[in-house]
């Protein structure tokens, strides 16, 4: 069985209802998997236009798309990367 994400609360509840180890293992295996995707981390790259500051853009370090959003926005609107300044583990 591959890696599957499950709810921590559901796993604890399943363990509480288990009579012995094999029963606990079966109960946890029966829990439904959660729908999750890995978090992609990125950071904003500023492209300042000194002549026309209102035309300044920021670029996502992950998808390299440009936007007029403020650099303190937490997620890229194009790819969904979490803008926390961390490199993505690969």
PyMOL Python script that loads the backbone (N, CA, C, O; Angstrom):
from pymol import cmd

cmd.read_pdbstr("""\
ATOM      1  N   UNK A   1       0.852  -1.191   0.000  1.00  0.00           N
ATOM      2  CA  UNK A   1       0.000   0.000   0.000  1.00  0.00           C
ATOM      3  C   UNK A   1       0.889   1.243   0.000  1.00  0.00           C
ATOM      4  O   UNK A   1       1.800   1.344   0.822  1.00  0.00           O
ATOM      5  N   UNK A   2       0.643   2.186  -0.903  1.00  0.00           N
ATOM      6  CA  UNK A   2       1.448   3.397  -0.982  1.00  0.00           C
ATOM      7  C   UNK A   2       1.124   4.368   0.134  1.00  0.00           C
ATOM      8  O   UNK A   2       0.227   4.133   0.943  1.00  0.00           O
ATOM      9  N   UNK A   3       1.868   5.462   0.166  1.00  0.00           N
ATOM     10  CA  UNK A   3       1.607   6.484   1.176  1.00  0.00           C
ATOM     11  C   UNK A   3       0.267   7.144   0.914  1.00  0.00           C
ATOM     12  O   UNK A   3      -0.039   7.530  -0.214  1.00  0.00           O
ATOM     13  N   UNK A   4      -0.522   7.269   1.959  1.00  0.00           N
ATOM     14  CA  UNK A   4      -1.846   7.870   1.866  1.00  0.00           C
ATOM     15  C   UNK A   4      -1.994   8.837   3.022  1.00  0.00           C
ATOM     16  O   UNK A   4      -1.585   8.535   4.143  1.00  0.00           O
ATOM     17  N   UNK A   5      -2.569   9.985   2.763  1.00  0.00           N
ATOM     18  CA  UNK A   5      -2.830  10.950   3.824  1.00  0.00           C
ATOM     19  C   UNK A   5      -4.200  10.689   4.415  1.00  0.00           C
ATOM     20  O   UNK A   5      -5.181  10.502   3.695  1.00  0.00           O
ATOM     21  N   UNK A   6      -4.252  10.680   5.749  1.00  0.00           N
ATOM     22  CA  UNK A   6      -5.526  10.496   6.448  1.00  0.00           C
ATOM     23  C   UNK A   6      -5.632  11.557   7.531  1.00  0.00           C
ATOM     24  O   UNK A   6      -4.640  12.188   7.896  1.00  0.00           O
ATOM     25  N   UNK A   7      -6.809  11.744   8.026  1.00  0.00           N
ATOM     26  CA  UNK A   7      -7.048  12.693   9.098  1.00  0.00           C
ATOM     27  C   UNK A   7      -6.437  12.173  10.390  1.00  0.00           C
ATOM     28  O   UNK A   7      -6.640  11.015  10.755  1.00  0.00           O
ATOM     29  N   UNK A   8      -5.693  13.022  11.079  1.00  0.00           N
ATOM     30  CA  UNK A   8      -5.096  12.646  12.366  1.00  0.00           C
ATOM     31  C   UNK A   8      -6.185  12.297  13.379  1.00  0.00           C
ATOM     32  O   UNK A   8      -6.063  11.319  14.116  1.00  0.00           O
ATOM     33  N   UNK A   9      -7.234  13.090  13.412  1.00  0.00           N
ATOM     34  CA  UNK A   9      -8.328  12.840  14.354  1.00  0.00           C
ATOM     35  C   UNK A   9      -8.990  11.497  14.065  1.00  0.00           C
ATOM     36  O   UNK A   9      -9.327  10.759  14.992  1.00  0.00           O
ATOM     37  N   UNK A  10      -9.181  11.175  12.780  1.00  0.00           N
ATOM     38  CA  UNK A  10      -9.794   9.893  12.419  1.00  0.00           C
ATOM     39  C   UNK A  10      -8.892   8.732  12.816  1.00  0.00           C
ATOM     40  O   UNK A  10      -9.389   7.697  13.261  1.00  0.00           O
ATOM     41  N   UNK A  11      -7.569   8.879  12.664  1.00  0.00           N
ATOM     42  CA  UNK A  11      -6.638   7.819  13.043  1.00  0.00           C
ATOM     43  C   UNK A  11      -6.665   7.589  14.552  1.00  0.00           C
ATOM     44  O   UNK A  11      -6.672   6.446  15.009  1.00  0.00           O
ATOM     45  N   UNK A  12      -6.679   8.662  15.316  1.00  0.00           N
ATOM     46  CA  UNK A  12      -6.734   8.533  16.778  1.00  0.00           C
ATOM     47  C   UNK A  12      -8.032   7.862  17.201  1.00  0.00           C
ATOM     48  O   UNK A  12      -8.033   7.002  18.081  1.00  0.00           O
ATOM     49  N   UNK A  13      -9.122   8.248  16.583  1.00  0.00           N
ATOM     50  CA  UNK A  13     -10.412   7.638  16.895  1.00  0.00           C
ATOM     51  C   UNK A  13     -10.402   6.142  16.559  1.00  0.00           C
ATOM     52  O   UNK A  13     -10.930   5.332  17.320  1.00  0.00           O
ATOM     53  N   UNK A  14      -9.800   5.776  15.419  1.00  0.00           N
ATOM     54  CA  UNK A  14      -9.716   4.368  15.023  1.00  0.00           C
ATOM     55  C   UNK A  14      -8.879   3.579  16.029  1.00  0.00           C
ATOM     56  O   UNK A  14      -9.225   2.446  16.366  1.00  0.00           O
ATOM     57  N   UNK A  15      -7.789   4.164  16.509  1.00  0.00           N
ATOM     58  CA  UNK A  15      -6.946   3.480  17.500  1.00  0.00           C
ATOM     59  C   UNK A  15      -7.691   3.268  18.812  1.00  0.00           C
ATOM     60  O   UNK A  15      -7.535   2.234  19.462  1.00  0.00           O
ATOM     61  N   UNK A  16      -8.495   4.247  19.197  1.00  0.00           N
ATOM     62  CA  UNK A  16      -9.262   4.128  20.439  1.00  0.00           C
ATOM     63  C   UNK A  16     -10.272   2.983  20.358  1.00  0.00           C
ATOM     64  O   UNK A  16     -10.581   2.355  21.371  1.00  0.00           O
ATOM     65  N   UNK A  17     -10.788   2.710  19.156  1.00  0.00           N
ATOM     66  CA  UNK A  17     -11.789   1.664  18.980  1.00  0.00           C
ATOM     67  C   UNK A  17     -11.168   0.293  18.734  1.00  0.00           C
ATOM     68  O   UNK A  17     -11.885  -0.707  18.711  1.00  0.00           O
ATOM     69  N   UNK A  18      -9.847   0.226  18.550  1.00  0.00           N
ATOM     70  CA  UNK A  18      -9.193  -1.044  18.241  1.00  0.00           C
ATOM     71  C   UNK A  18      -8.966  -1.873  19.507  1.00  0.00           C
ATOM     72  O   UNK A  18      -8.614  -1.340  20.559  1.00  0.00           O
ATOM     73  N   UNK A  19      -9.173  -3.178  19.386  1.00  0.00           N
ATOM     74  CA  UNK A  19      -8.986  -4.082  20.520  1.00  0.00           C
ATOM     75  C   UNK A  19      -7.526  -4.541  20.617  1.00  0.00           C
ATOM     76  O   UNK A  19      -7.026  -4.749  21.723  1.00  0.00           O
ATOM     77  N   UNK A  20      -6.842  -4.700  19.499  1.00  0.00           N
ATOM     78  CA  UNK A  20      -5.447  -5.131  19.481  1.00  0.00           C
ATOM     79  C   UNK A  20      -4.787  -4.567  18.227  1.00  0.00           C
ATOM     80  O   UNK A  20      -5.453  -3.955  17.392  1.00  0.00           O
ATOM     81  N   UNK A  21      -3.464  -4.775  18.095  1.00  0.00           N
ATOM     82  CA  UNK A  21      -2.692  -4.107  17.042  1.00  0.00           C
ATOM     83  C   UNK A  21      -3.230  -4.408  15.638  1.00  0.00           C
ATOM     84  O   UNK A  21      -3.406  -3.476  14.853  1.00  0.00           O
ATOM     85  N   UNK A  22      -3.496  -5.659  15.299  1.00  0.00           N
ATOM     86  CA  UNK A  22      -3.976  -5.991  13.962  1.00  0.00           C
ATOM     87  C   UNK A  22      -5.314  -5.307  13.675  1.00  0.00           C
ATOM     88  O   UNK A  22      -5.576  -4.873  12.553  1.00  0.00           O
ATOM     89  N   UNK A  23      -6.143  -5.219  14.699  1.00  0.00           N
ATOM     90  CA  UNK A  23      -7.425  -4.537  14.551  1.00  0.00           C
ATOM     91  C   UNK A  23      -7.196  -3.049  14.279  1.00  0.00           C
ATOM     92  O   UNK A  23      -7.865  -2.458  13.431  1.00  0.00           O
ATOM     93  N   UNK A  24      -6.246  -2.445  15.002  1.00  0.00           N
ATOM     94  CA  UNK A  24      -5.939  -1.021  14.804  1.00  0.00           C
ATOM     95  C   UNK A  24      -5.413  -0.780  13.396  1.00  0.00           C
ATOM     96  O   UNK A  24      -5.807   0.182  12.737  1.00  0.00           O
ATOM     97  N   UNK A  25      -4.523  -1.655  12.938  1.00  0.00           N
ATOM     98  CA  UNK A  25      -3.963  -1.516  11.600  1.00  0.00           C
ATOM     99  C   UNK A  25      -5.070  -1.597  10.545  1.00  0.00           C
ATOM    100  O   UNK A  25      -5.074  -0.813   9.596  1.00  0.00           O
ATOM    101  N   UNK A  26      -5.998  -2.528  10.698  1.00  0.00           N
ATOM    102  CA  UNK A  26      -7.114  -2.683   9.762  1.00  0.00           C
ATOM    103  C   UNK A  26      -8.021  -1.460   9.786  1.00  0.00           C
ATOM    104  O   UNK A  26      -8.435  -0.963   8.738  1.00  0.00           O
ATOM    105  N   UNK A  27      -8.328  -0.974  10.999  1.00  0.00           N
ATOM    106  CA  UNK A  27      -9.214   0.188  11.113  1.00  0.00           C
ATOM    107  C   UNK A  27      -8.592   1.428  10.452  1.00  0.00           C
ATOM    108  O   UNK A  27      -9.286   2.192   9.781  1.00  0.00           O
ATOM    109  N   UNK A  28      -7.300   1.617  10.642  1.00  0.00           N
ATOM    110  CA  UNK A  28      -6.634   2.768  10.022  1.00  0.00           C
ATOM    111  C   UNK A  28      -6.593   2.602   8.503  1.00  0.00           C
ATOM    112  O   UNK A  28      -6.797   3.571   7.771  1.00  0.00           O
ATOM    113  N   UNK A  29      -6.333   1.394   8.029  1.00  0.00           N
ATOM    114  CA  UNK A  29      -6.290   1.142   6.581  1.00  0.00           C
ATOM    115  C   UNK A  29      -7.645   1.402   5.932  1.00  0.00           C
ATOM    116  O   UNK A  29      -7.708   1.746   4.752  1.00  0.00           O
ATOM    117  N   UNK A  30      -8.718   1.243   6.682  1.00  0.00           N
ATOM    118  CA  UNK A  30     -10.065   1.454   6.145  1.00  0.00           C
ATOM    119  C   UNK A  30     -10.472   2.928   6.095  1.00  0.00           C
ATOM    120  O   UNK A  30     -11.479   3.268   5.474  1.00  0.00           O
ATOM    121  N   UNK A  31      -9.699   3.806   6.744  1.00  0.00           N
ATOM    122  CA  UNK A  31     -10.048   5.226   6.752  1.00  0.00           C
ATOM    123  C   UNK A  31      -9.935   5.806   5.348  1.00  0.00           C
ATOM    124  O   UNK A  31      -9.038   5.422   4.598  1.00  0.00           O
ATOM    125  N   UNK A  32     -10.823   6.717   4.979  1.00  0.00           N
ATOM    126  CA  UNK A  32     -10.739   7.331   3.647  1.00  0.00           C
ATOM    127  C   UNK A  32      -9.538   8.272   3.574  1.00  0.00           C
ATOM    128  O   UNK A  32      -9.194   8.943   4.547  1.00  0.00           O
ATOM    129  N   UNK A  33      -8.920   8.304   2.417  1.00  0.00           N
ATOM    130  CA  UNK A  33      -7.790   9.203   2.192  1.00  0.00           C
ATOM    131  C   UNK A  33      -8.301  10.629   2.000  1.00  0.00           C
ATOM    132  O   UNK A  33      -9.405  10.841   1.498  1.00  0.00           O
ATOM    133  N   UNK A  34      -7.487  11.602   2.403  1.00  0.00           N
ATOM    134  CA  UNK A  34      -7.841  13.002   2.177  1.00  0.00           C
ATOM    135  C   UNK A  34      -7.301  13.432   0.818  1.00  0.00           C
ATOM    136  O   UNK A  34      -6.319  12.877   0.326  1.00  0.00           O
ATOM    137  N   UNK A  35      -7.939  14.410   0.225  1.00  0.00           N
ATOM    138  CA  UNK A  35      -7.514  14.952  -1.057  1.00  0.00           C
ATOM    139  C   UNK A  35      -6.502  16.061  -0.772  1.00  0.00           C
ATOM    140  O   UNK A  35      -6.882  17.138  -0.313  1.00  0.00           O
ATOM    141  N   UNK A  36      -5.230  15.811  -1.038  1.00  0.00           N
ATOM    142  CA  UNK A  36      -4.189  16.794  -0.725  1.00  0.00           C
ATOM    143  C   UNK A  36      -3.123  16.798  -1.809  1.00  0.00           C
ATOM    144  O   UNK A  36      -2.914  15.798  -2.496  1.00  0.00           O
ATOM    145  N   UNK A  37      -2.459  17.923  -1.953  1.00  0.00           N
ATOM    146  CA  UNK A  37      -1.353  18.060  -2.899  1.00  0.00           C
ATOM    147  C   UNK A  37      -0.167  18.666  -2.158  1.00  0.00           C
ATOM    148  O   UNK A  37      -0.354  19.381  -1.173  1.00  0.00           O
ATOM    149  N   UNK A  38       1.047  18.388  -2.617  1.00  0.00           N
ATOM    150  CA  UNK A  38       2.217  18.977  -1.958  1.00  0.00           C
ATOM    151  C   UNK A  38       2.188  20.506  -2.073  1.00  0.00           C
ATOM    152  O   UNK A  38       1.717  21.055  -3.069  1.00  0.00           O
ATOM    153  N   UNK A  39       2.687  21.169  -1.058  1.00  0.00           N
ATOM    154  CA  UNK A  39       2.753  22.631  -1.070  1.00  0.00           C
ATOM    155  C   UNK A  39       4.004  23.062  -1.831  1.00  0.00           C
ATOM    156  O   UNK A  39       5.109  22.605  -1.540  1.00  0.00           O
ATOM    157  N   UNK A  40       3.815  23.942  -2.803  1.00  0.00           N
ATOM    158  CA  UNK A  40       4.937  24.507  -3.553  1.00  0.00           C
ATOM    159  C   UNK A  40       5.269  25.845  -2.915  1.00  0.00           C
ATOM    160  O   UNK A  40       4.390  26.690  -2.744  1.00  0.00           O
ATOM    161  N   UNK A  41       6.531  26.043  -2.562  1.00  0.00           N
ATOM    162  CA  UNK A  41       6.969  27.286  -1.922  1.00  0.00           C
ATOM    163  C   UNK A  41       7.691  28.152  -2.955  1.00  0.00           C
ATOM    164  O   UNK A  41       8.398  27.644  -3.826  1.00  0.00           O
ATOM    165  N   UNK A  42       7.504  29.444  -2.843  1.00  0.00           N
ATOM    166  CA  UNK A  42       8.155  30.376  -3.752  1.00  0.00           C
ATOM    167  C   UNK A  42       8.378  31.714  -3.096  1.00  0.00           C
ATOM    168  O   UNK A  42       8.176  31.884  -1.894  1.00  0.00           O
ATOM    169  N   UNK A  43       8.798  32.660  -3.909  1.00  0.00           N
ATOM    170  CA  UNK A  43       9.015  34.030  -3.427  1.00  0.00           C
ATOM    171  C   UNK A  43       8.788  34.985  -4.592  1.00  0.00           C
ATOM    172  O   UNK A  43       8.879  34.608  -5.761  1.00  0.00           O
ATOM    173  N   UNK A  44       8.492  36.224  -4.241  1.00  0.00           N
ATOM    174  CA  UNK A  44       8.263  37.245  -5.261  1.00  0.00           C
ATOM    175  C   UNK A  44       9.583  37.841  -5.707  1.00  0.00           C
ATOM    176  O   UNK A  44      10.457  38.114  -4.884  1.00  0.00           O
ATOM    177  N   UNK A  45       9.730  38.041  -7.002  1.00  0.00           N
ATOM    178  CA  UNK A  45      10.883  38.733  -7.584  1.00  0.00           C
ATOM    179  C   UNK A  45      10.362  40.087  -8.051  1.00  0.00           C
ATOM    180  O   UNK A  45       9.490  40.158  -8.917  1.00  0.00           O
ATOM    181  N   UNK A  46      10.895  41.153  -7.481  1.00  0.00           N
ATOM    182  CA  UNK A  46      10.424  42.504  -7.819  1.00  0.00           C
ATOM    183  C   UNK A  46      11.066  43.004  -9.110  1.00  0.00           C
ATOM    184  O   UNK A  46      12.268  42.844  -9.321  1.00  0.00           O
ATOM    185  N   UNK A  47      10.257  43.605  -9.961  1.00  0.00           N
ATOM    186  CA  UNK A  47      10.722  44.258 -11.185  1.00  0.00           C
ATOM    187  C   UNK A  47      10.196  45.696 -11.115  1.00  0.00           C
ATOM    188  O   UNK A  47       9.087  45.991 -11.560  1.00  0.00           O
ATOM    189  N   UNK A  48      11.003  46.560 -10.558  1.00  0.00           N
ATOM    190  CA  UNK A  48      10.608  47.947 -10.321  1.00  0.00           C
ATOM    191  C   UNK A  48      10.884  48.789 -11.569  1.00  0.00           C
ATOM    192  O   UNK A  48      11.986  48.773 -12.119  1.00  0.00           O
ATOM    193  N   UNK A  49       9.867  49.515 -11.994  1.00  0.00           N
ATOM    194  CA  UNK A  49      10.010  50.458 -13.105  1.00  0.00           C
ATOM    195  C   UNK A  49      10.207  51.835 -12.478  1.00  0.00           C
ATOM    196  O   UNK A  49       9.257  52.434 -11.974  1.00  0.00           O
ATOM    197  N   UNK A  50      11.447  52.337 -12.512  1.00  0.00           N
ATOM    198  CA  UNK A  50      11.756  53.622 -11.873  1.00  0.00           C
ATOM    199  C   UNK A  50      11.031  54.788 -12.533  1.00  0.00           C
ATOM    200  O   UNK A  50      10.655  55.745 -11.855  1.00  0.00           O
ATOM    201  N   UNK A  51      10.832  54.721 -13.837  1.00  0.00           N
ATOM    202  CA  UNK A  51      10.177  55.799 -14.561  1.00  0.00           C
ATOM    203  C   UNK A  51       8.669  55.810 -14.321  1.00  0.00           C
ATOM    204  O   UNK A  51       8.069  56.871 -14.150  1.00  0.00           O
ATOM    205  N   UNK A  52       8.066  54.635 -14.310  1.00  0.00           N
ATOM    206  CA  UNK A  52       6.617  54.502 -14.111  1.00  0.00           C
ATOM    207  C   UNK A  52       6.360  53.468 -13.018  1.00  0.00           C
ATOM    208  O   UNK A  52       6.063  52.315 -13.330  1.00  0.00           O
ATOM    209  N   UNK A  53       6.467  53.854 -11.735  1.00  0.00           N
ATOM    210  CA  UNK A  53       6.308  52.901 -10.625  1.00  0.00           C
ATOM    211  C   UNK A  53       4.981  52.146 -10.657  1.00  0.00           C
ATOM    212  O   UNK A  53       4.908  51.007 -10.196  1.00  0.00           O
ATOM    213  N   UNK A  54       3.930  52.769 -11.199  1.00  0.00           N
ATOM    214  CA  UNK A  54       2.637  52.083 -11.262  1.00  0.00           C
ATOM    215  C   UNK A  54       2.674  50.902 -12.234  1.00  0.00           C
ATOM    216  O   UNK A  54       1.804  50.032 -12.184  1.00  0.00           O
ATOM    217  N   UNK A  55       3.662  50.866 -13.106  1.00  0.00           N
ATOM    218  CA  UNK A  55       3.829  49.752 -14.038  1.00  0.00           C
ATOM    219  C   UNK A  55       4.763  48.668 -13.500  1.00  0.00           C
ATOM    220  O   UNK A  55       5.049  47.694 -14.196  1.00  0.00           O
ATOM    221  N   UNK A  56       5.239  48.834 -12.267  1.00  0.00           N
ATOM    222  CA  UNK A  56       6.126  47.838 -11.681  1.00  0.00           C
ATOM    223  C   UNK A  56       5.399  46.503 -11.553  1.00  0.00           C
ATOM    224  O   UNK A  56       4.195  46.464 -11.300  1.00  0.00           O
ATOM    225  N   UNK A  57       6.132  45.424 -11.727  1.00  0.00           N
ATOM    226  CA  UNK A  57       5.553  44.077 -11.694  1.00  0.00           C
ATOM    227  C   UNK A  57       6.320  43.227 -10.689  1.00  0.00           C
ATOM    228  O   UNK A  57       7.452  43.538 -10.319  1.00  0.00           O
ATOM    229  N   UNK A  58       5.676  42.150 -10.257  1.00  0.00           N
ATOM    230  CA  UNK A  58       6.367  41.140  -9.478  1.00  0.00           C
ATOM    231  C   UNK A  58       6.233  39.815 -10.221  1.00  0.00           C
ATOM    232  O   UNK A  58       5.244  39.576 -10.914  1.00  0.00           O
ATOM    233  N   UNK A  59       7.239  38.960 -10.068  1.00  0.00           N
ATOM    234  CA  UNK A  59       7.300  37.692 -10.779  1.00  0.00           C
ATOM    235  C   UNK A  59       7.340  36.550  -9.774  1.00  0.00           C
ATOM    236  O   UNK A  59       8.039  36.635  -8.765  1.00  0.00           O
ATOM    237  N   UNK A  60       6.608  35.507 -10.037  1.00  0.00           N
ATOM    238  CA  UNK A  60       6.618  34.312  -9.201  1.00  0.00           C
ATOM    239  C   UNK A  60       7.894  33.524  -9.485  1.00  0.00           C
ATOM    240  O   UNK A  60       8.225  33.288 -10.646  1.00  0.00           O
ATOM    241  N   UNK A  61       8.608  33.115  -8.445  1.00  0.00           N
ATOM    242  CA  UNK A  61       9.835  32.345  -8.629  1.00  0.00           C
ATOM    243  C   UNK A  61       9.571  30.934  -9.142  1.00  0.00           C
ATOM    244  O   UNK A  61      10.497  30.267  -9.604  1.00  0.00           O
ATOM    245  N   UNK A  62       8.332  30.470  -9.071  1.00  0.00           N
ATOM    246  CA  UNK A  62       8.006  29.104  -9.489  1.00  0.00           C
ATOM    247  C   UNK A  62       7.496  29.035 -10.920  1.00  0.00           C
ATOM    248  O   UNK A  62       8.031  28.270 -11.722  1.00  0.00           O
ATOM    249  N   UNK A  63       6.473  29.815 -11.260  1.00  0.00           N
ATOM    250  CA  UNK A  63       5.901  29.736 -12.610  1.00  0.00           C
ATOM    251  C   UNK A  63       6.416  30.859 -13.518  1.00  0.00           C
ATOM    252  O   UNK A  63       6.195  30.825 -14.728  1.00  0.00           O
ATOM    253  N   UNK A  64       7.099  31.850 -12.942  1.00  0.00           N
ATOM    254  CA  UNK A  64       7.691  32.983 -13.666  1.00  0.00           C
ATOM    255  C   UNK A  64       6.657  33.828 -14.400  1.00  0.00           C
ATOM    256  O   UNK A  64       6.967  34.478 -15.398  1.00  0.00           O
ATOM    257  N   UNK A  65       5.422  33.811 -13.896  1.00  0.00           N
ATOM    258  CA  UNK A  65       4.390  34.698 -14.425  1.00  0.00           C
ATOM    259  C   UNK A  65       4.474  36.035 -13.684  1.00  0.00           C
ATOM    260  O   UNK A  65       4.859  36.084 -12.516  1.00  0.00           O
ATOM    261  N   UNK A  66       4.115  37.101 -14.365  1.00  0.00           N
ATOM    262  CA  UNK A  66       4.159  38.445 -13.797  1.00  0.00           C
ATOM    263  C   UNK A  66       2.759  38.868 -13.357  1.00  0.00           C
ATOM    264  O   UNK A  66       1.755  38.446 -13.931  1.00  0.00           O
ATOM    265  N   UNK A  67       2.716  39.712 -12.326  1.00  0.00           N
ATOM    266  CA  UNK A  67       1.441  40.228 -11.847  1.00  0.00           C
ATOM    267  C   UNK A  67       1.667  41.598 -11.218  1.00  0.00           C
ATOM    268  O   UNK A  67       2.797  41.967 -10.897  1.00  0.00           O
ATOM    269  N   UNK A  68       0.587  42.341 -11.045  1.00  0.00           N
ATOM    270  CA  UNK A  68       0.636  43.652 -10.392  1.00  0.00           C
ATOM    271  C   UNK A  68       0.298  43.553  -8.911  1.00  0.00           C
ATOM    272  O   UNK A  68       0.159  44.578  -8.244  1.00  0.00           O
ATOM    273  N   UNK A  69       0.165  42.342  -8.383  1.00  0.00           N
ATOM    274  CA  UNK A  69      -0.186  42.190  -6.972  1.00  0.00           C
ATOM    275  C   UNK A  69       0.891  42.776  -6.073  1.00  0.00           C
ATOM    276  O   UNK A  69       2.034  42.978  -6.483  1.00  0.00           O
ATOM    277  N   UNK A  70       0.496  43.039  -4.853  1.00  0.00           N
ATOM    278  CA  UNK A  70       1.467  43.529  -3.881  1.00  0.00           C
ATOM    279  C   UNK A  70       2.353  42.379  -3.414  1.00  0.00           C
ATOM    280  O   UNK A  70       1.870  41.253  -3.291  1.00  0.00           O
ATOM    281  N   UNK A  71       3.652  42.633  -3.148  1.00  0.00           N
ATOM    282  CA  UNK A  71       4.564  41.568  -2.753  1.00  0.00           C
ATOM    283  C   UNK A  71       4.205  40.884  -1.439  1.00  0.00           C
ATOM    284  O   UNK A  71       4.770  39.834  -1.131  1.00  0.00           O
ATOM    285  N   UNK A  72       3.289  41.441  -0.658  1.00  0.00           N
ATOM    286  CA  UNK A  72       2.927  40.770   0.590  1.00  0.00           C
ATOM    287  C   UNK A  72       1.727  39.840   0.407  1.00  0.00           C
ATOM    288  O   UNK A  72       1.190  39.333   1.392  1.00  0.00           O
ATOM    289  N   UNK A  73       1.294  39.605  -0.852  1.00  0.00           N
ATOM    290  CA  UNK A  73       0.275  38.588  -1.102  1.00  0.00           C
ATOM    291  C   UNK A  73       0.888  37.223  -0.817  1.00  0.00           C
ATOM    292  O   UNK A  73       2.054  36.986  -1.132  1.00  0.00           O
ATOM    293  N   UNK A  74       0.106  36.325  -0.223  1.00  0.00           N
ATOM    294  CA  UNK A  74       0.646  35.061   0.273  1.00  0.00           C
ATOM    295  C   UNK A  74       0.728  33.941  -0.746  1.00  0.00           C
ATOM    296  O   UNK A  74       1.457  32.972  -0.534  1.00  0.00           O
ATOM    297  N   UNK A  75      -0.012  34.052  -1.861  1.00  0.00           N
ATOM    298  CA  UNK A  75      -0.034  32.978  -2.851  1.00  0.00           C
ATOM    299  C   UNK A  75       0.010  33.559  -4.253  1.00  0.00           C
ATOM    300  O   UNK A  75      -0.543  34.629  -4.506  1.00  0.00           O
ATOM    301  N   UNK A  76       0.666  32.856  -5.161  1.00  0.00           N
ATOM    302  CA  UNK A  76       0.687  33.266  -6.563  1.00  0.00           C
ATOM    303  C   UNK A  76      -0.691  32.995  -7.163  1.00  0.00           C
ATOM    304  O   UNK A  76      -1.207  31.887  -7.014  1.00  0.00           O
ATOM    305  N   UNK A  77      -1.303  33.973  -7.838  1.00  0.00           N
ATOM    306  CA  UNK A  77      -2.628  33.757  -8.421  1.00  0.00           C
ATOM    307  C   UNK A  77      -2.589  32.851  -9.653  1.00  0.00           C
ATOM    308  O   UNK A  77      -3.629  32.367 -10.100  1.00  0.00           O
ATOM    309  N   UNK A  78      -1.397  32.622 -10.200  1.00  0.00           N
ATOM    310  CA  UNK A  78      -1.276  31.804 -11.410  1.00  0.00           C
ATOM    311  C   UNK A  78      -1.053  30.322 -11.108  1.00  0.00           C
ATOM    312  O   UNK A  78      -1.722  29.468 -11.692  1.00  0.00           O
ATOM    313  N   UNK A  79      -0.114  30.004 -10.197  1.00  0.00           N
ATOM    314  CA  UNK A  79       0.207  28.595  -9.939  1.00  0.00           C
ATOM    315  C   UNK A  79      -0.135  28.146  -8.525  1.00  0.00           C
ATOM    316  O   UNK A  79      -0.079  26.951  -8.234  1.00  0.00           O
ATOM    317  N   UNK A  80      -0.488  29.077  -7.639  1.00  0.00           N
ATOM    318  CA  UNK A  80      -0.858  28.715  -6.280  1.00  0.00           C
ATOM    319  C   UNK A  80       0.300  28.527  -5.323  1.00  0.00           C
ATOM    320  O   UNK A  80       0.088  28.110  -4.184  1.00  0.00           O
ATOM    321  N   UNK A  81       1.525  28.823  -5.752  1.00  0.00           N
ATOM    322  CA  UNK A  81       2.685  28.661  -4.869  1.00  0.00           C
ATOM    323  C   UNK A  81       2.525  29.519  -3.619  1.00  0.00           C
ATOM    324  O   UNK A  81       2.052  30.653  -3.687  1.00  0.00           O
ATOM    325  N   UNK A  82       2.921  28.966  -2.486  1.00  0.00           N
ATOM    326  CA  UNK A  82       2.865  29.696  -1.216  1.00  0.00           C
ATOM    327  C   UNK A  82       4.092  30.593  -1.150  1.00  0.00           C
ATOM    328  O   UNK A  82       5.227  30.117  -1.167  1.00  0.00           O
ATOM    329  N   UNK A  83       3.850  31.881  -1.073  1.00  0.00           N
ATOM    330  CA  UNK A  83       4.945  32.857  -1.095  1.00  0.00           C
ATOM    331  C   UNK A  83       5.466  33.110   0.316  1.00  0.00           C
ATOM    332  O   UNK A  83       5.126  34.105   0.957  1.00  0.00           O
ATOM    333  N   UNK A  84       6.297  32.184   0.777  1.00  0.00           N
ATOM    334  CA  UNK A  84       6.887  32.322   2.116  1.00  0.00           C
ATOM    335  C   UNK A  84       8.398  32.415   2.056  1.00  0.00           C
ATOM    336  O   UNK A  84       9.069  32.362   3.087  1.00  0.00           O
ATOM    337  N   UNK A  85       8.948  32.557   0.833  1.00  0.00           N
ATOM    338  CA  UNK A  85      10.376  32.769   0.690  1.00  0.00           C
ATOM    339  C   UNK A  85      11.226  31.519   0.754  1.00  0.00           C
ATOM    340  O   UNK A  85      12.451  31.597   0.659  1.00  0.00           O
ATOM    341  N   UNK A  86      10.593  30.363   0.916  1.00  0.00           N
ATOM    342  CA  UNK A  86      11.349  29.120   1.007  1.00  0.00           C
ATOM    343  C   UNK A  86      11.486  28.482  -0.359  1.00  0.00           C
ATOM    344  O   UNK A  86      10.610  28.617  -1.213  1.00  0.00           O
ATOM    345  N   UNK A  87      12.585  27.791  -0.556  1.00  0.00           N
ATOM    346  CA  UNK A  87      12.785  27.039  -1.781  1.00  0.00           C
ATOM    347  C   UNK A  87      11.930  25.778  -1.730  1.00  0.00           C
ATOM    348  O   UNK A  87      11.714  25.226  -0.651  1.00  0.00           O
ATOM    349  N   UNK A  88      11.448  25.320  -2.859  1.00  0.00           N
ATOM    350  CA  UNK A  88      10.696  24.074  -2.920  1.00  0.00           C
ATOM    351  C   UNK A  88      11.672  22.908  -2.848  1.00  0.00           C
ATOM    352  O   UNK A  88      12.684  22.900  -3.549  1.00  0.00           O
ATOM    353  N   UNK A  89      11.374  21.924  -2.004  1.00  0.00           N
ATOM    354  CA  UNK A  89      12.203  20.727  -1.913  1.00  0.00           C
ATOM    355  C   UNK A  89      11.983  19.878  -3.153  1.00  0.00           C
ATOM    356  O   UNK A  89      10.845  19.601  -3.532  1.00  0.00           O
ATOM    357  N   UNK A  90      13.086  19.464  -3.790  1.00  0.00           N
ATOM    358  CA  UNK A  90      12.960  18.618  -4.981  1.00  0.00           C
ATOM    359  C   UNK A  90      13.844  17.424  -4.853  1.00  0.00           C
ATOM    360  O   UNK A  90      13.883  16.586  -5.754  1.00  0.00           O
TER     361      UNK A  90
END
""", "prot")
cmd.dss("prot")
cmd.show_as("cartoon", "prot")
cmd.util.cbc("prot")
cmd.orient("prot")
